Amino acid sequence: MNYFGGCDAGSTYTKSVIIDETGAIKTSVINKSRINPVLSAREALDAAVSQVDDLASAEDLTYLVGTGYGRNKVPFADENISEISCHAMGVHVVNPEVKSIIDIGGQDVKGIAIDTDGTVLNFAMNDKCAAGTGRFFETMARAFEMSLDEFSALSLKAKNVIPITAQCAVFAESEVISLAGEGKPMEEIAAGIQVSVAKRCFVMAKKAGVTDSVTLTGGCAKNGGLKQAIEKVLKVRVVDLAVDPQLMGALGAAEFARQKGMAL
């Protein structure tokens, strides 16, 4: 049996997926990224390989594709492919019916339109400001003195939404602290933050050509409050994936590796 790997070296988390000749996922790993992306990628891949009995080391993989924020820092990969292409392929593998993606990474937001074969039709990306990214949510949750899960759950309790007007992550944090100081309901402030991010997603999604349904990828896809806000702001249905949405980049990379490796 041949095995194929995908390693997604993200700015916040590093993910690794190993699949077999049929495309079935054998194992996956999600690790917090270190400051050194090469070390992050190696640790995630080695951890995944250790969970497959037929593999003694990463060198036993038939083909390995690197991707993500640090894809050019995965020197041991056979090939490196952009995270946009890998997210599209990963989603296509899990659900071929999905044709639109909003990927909220640690440092950017992407809207991606997918063709029928899993390739990218069009995309748009906002990578010039931290607002609306995973880092932004971490900052907001910290301001609330909560975990990300607690923050998401809090926003879902809101009956009303307090708009967050600041377009900068730093100013938004100051605005949130001021609103809390005024005694505004915390759940309504949290809901306002979710809507603020959803509006940024709206811009990227429309530029990419999102239509009536979309799926979310990246760690922020697990944020139930954000999912609800996106459905309201974009007026689209958000499709849940059967595989952890944080793994889509690594899974897509692994599928590219399988296609390349089987052709050798």
Secondary structure as the mmCIF struct_conf table of DSSP 4:
data_model
#
loop_
_struct_conf.conf_type_id
_struct_conf.id
_struct_conf.beg_label_comp_id
_struct_conf.beg_label_asym_id
_struct_conf.beg_label_seq_id
_struct_conf.end_label_comp_id
_struct_conf.end_label_asym_id
_struct_conf.end_label_seq_id
STRN STRN1 TYR A 3 ALA A 9
BEND BEND1 SER A 11 THR A 12
STRN STRN2 TYR A 13 ASP A 20
TURN_TY1_P TURN_TY1_P1 GLU A 21 THR A 22
STRN STRN3 ILE A 25 LYS A 32
BEND BEND2 ILE A 35 ASN A 36
HELX_RH_AL_P HELX_RH_AL_P1 PRO A 37 VAL A 49
TURN_TY1_P TURN_TY1_P2 SER A 50 GLN A 51
TURN_TY1_P TURN_TY1_P3 ASP A 53 ASP A 54
BEND BEND3 ALA A 56 SER A 57
HELX_RH_3T_P HELX_RH_3T_P1 ALA A 58 ASP A 60
BEND BEND4 LEU A 61 THR A 62
STRN STRN4 TYR A 63 THR A 67
BEND BEND5 GLY A 68 GLY A 68
TURN_TY1_P TURN_TY1_P4 TYR A 69 GLY A 70
HELX_RH_3T_P HELX_RH_3T_P2 ARG A 71 LYS A 73
TURN_TY1_P TURN_TY1_P5 PRO A 75 PHE A 76
BEND BEND6 ALA A 77 ASP A 78
STRN STRN5 GLU A 79 ASN A 80
HELX_RH_AL_P HELX_RH_AL_P2 GLU A 83 VAL A 94
TURN_TY1_P TURN_TY1_P6 PRO A 96 GLU A 97
STRN STRN6 SER A 100 ILE A 104
BEND BEND7 GLY A 106 GLN A 107
STRN STRN7 VAL A 109 ILE A 114
TURN_TY1_P TURN_TY1_P7 THR A 116 ASP A 117
BEND BEND8 GLY A 118 GLY A 118
STRN STRN8 VAL A 120 ASN A 126
BEND BEND9 LYS A 128 LYS A 128
BEND BEND10 ALA A 130 ALA A 130
TURN_TY1_P TURN_TY1_P8 ALA A 131 GLY A 132
BEND BEND11 THR A 133 THR A 133
HELX_RH_AL_P HELX_RH_AL_P3 GLY A 134 ALA A 143
TURN_TY1_P TURN_TY1_P9 PHE A 144 GLU A 145
BEND BEND12 MET A 146 MET A 146
HELX_RH_AL_P HELX_RH_AL_P4 LEU A 148 SER A 155
TURN_TY1_P TURN_TY1_P10 LEU A 156 LYS A 157
BEND BEND13 LYS A 159 ASN A 160
BEND BEND14 CYS A 168 CYS A 168
HELX_RH_AL_P HELX_RH_AL_P5 ALA A 169 GLY A 181
TURN_TY1_P TURN_TY1_P11 GLU A 182 GLY A 183
HELX_RH_AL_P HELX_RH_AL_P6 MET A 186 ALA A 208
TURN_TY1_P TURN_TY1_P12 GLY A 209 GLY A 209
BEND BEND15 ASP A 212 ASP A 212
STRN STRN9 SER A 213 THR A 217
BEND BEND16 GLY A 218 GLY A 218
HELX_RH_3T_P HELX_RH_3T_P3 GLY A 219 LYS A 222
HELX_RH_AL_P HELX_RH_AL_P7 GLY A 224 LEU A 234
STRN STRN10 ARG A 237 VAL A 239
HELX_LH_PP_P HELX_LH_PP_P1 ASP A 240 LEU A 241
BEND BEND17 ALA A 242 VAL A 243
HELX_RH_3T_P HELX_RH_3T_P4 PRO A 245 LEU A 247
HELX_RH_AL_P HELX_RH_AL_P8 MET A 248 MET A 262
TURN_TY1_P TURN_TY1_P13 ALA A 263 ALA A 263
#
